[in-house]
Amino acid sequence: MEHPLIFDGHNDLLLQFQSGNVTEDKNGFLGSGGHHIDLSKAQKGGYAGGLFAIFVPDEADSSFMEEMIAESYDLPLPPALDWSRSAQIALAQAAILKRLERQGALKICRTAADIRNSMQSGIMAAVMHMEGAEAIDPDFHTLEVLHSAGLRSLGLVWSRPTIYGNGVPFRFPSSPDTGLGLTPEGIRLVKKCNELKLLIDLSHLNEAGFWDVASHSRKPLVATHSNAHGLCPHSRNLTDRQLHAIRDSDGLVGLNFAVAFLREDGRMDADTPVAKMIEHLVYLIDELGEDRVGLGSDFDGATVPAAIRDLSGLPVLRDAMKAHGFDDQLMAKLCHGNWLRVLEQTWT
């Protein structure tokens, strides 16, 4: 087992289960298929767990990642999704996570103490997260039910509109200032998340929406899987001004492993050196401080550097961090300590 253990801010494994790319039982989860996350790879990589996203895909197949290899691109936002279909898919993915817990493959964690206990016992820690609030009705009935089932983190949008706000398009080069901010319903949802002590994820939200959350939320600002716009001028990345707002709220940014958000040319090319990840970590530490930076891989939802490959490649990242001069204390913060701090602060 590699140390320090890694707790990660974002993955899309549940979508892989629902799509049939991963066998939905503990034995399948032990396998070594083409997906990024399973128990065998977690053991090899020293992966303790993370935020498991419930995500509703577009009805039509999307090829946006294939289009992100050009020198520049401006992919249109997908249309808003129907609530009933979104709720059905979201509940199905939440049920997958619950079944994995019953089979002993992981533990759904509702508190920071739950995560620590899972790390000590060697059981994968899973925080139920929702990426995009399409399944949340304006009366918040589904939110209440999912919260009771373990939901502890919510992104108001993915990169498409909802009744709550607007996501950023996949656009390079571009600032994240791409449209209108939160709707009145979105501001209500921010306040409801504060009431339920749900983490609000700022990744995928456009800049106007970011500032609306900053104005109305009483909790630390968190972007679970975003990078530095100063190094990669992609619409999905955060400007220095946004980073400073996160710093001032005592929040956190999780480093996104997706190569298009790491590279200065914005290309989705797996032939991306791990050194680019270190550059972003150093930049984020400089802007946020060493207590407000973590990891947010986007495993099973993005193209990551070929040298990392999947969970089993996480030791490559640790080695690069050590080679850069990160000491043991900083390594522990970046790998899991900062996530535990901000989750505990948000959930209490």
PyMOL commands that set and color helices and strands:
alter all, ss='L'
color gray80, all
select helices_A, chain A and resi 13-18+26-29+39-45+64-67+83-102+112-121+141-149+184-196+207-216+240-248+259-261+275-288+311-324+328-347
alter helices_A, ss='H'
color red, helices_A
select strands_A, chain A and resi 6-11+47-54+73-74+106-108+124-131+151-155+171-172+199-201+222-223+252-255+293-295
alter strands_A, ss='S'
color yellow, strands_A
deselect
rebuild
show_as cartoon
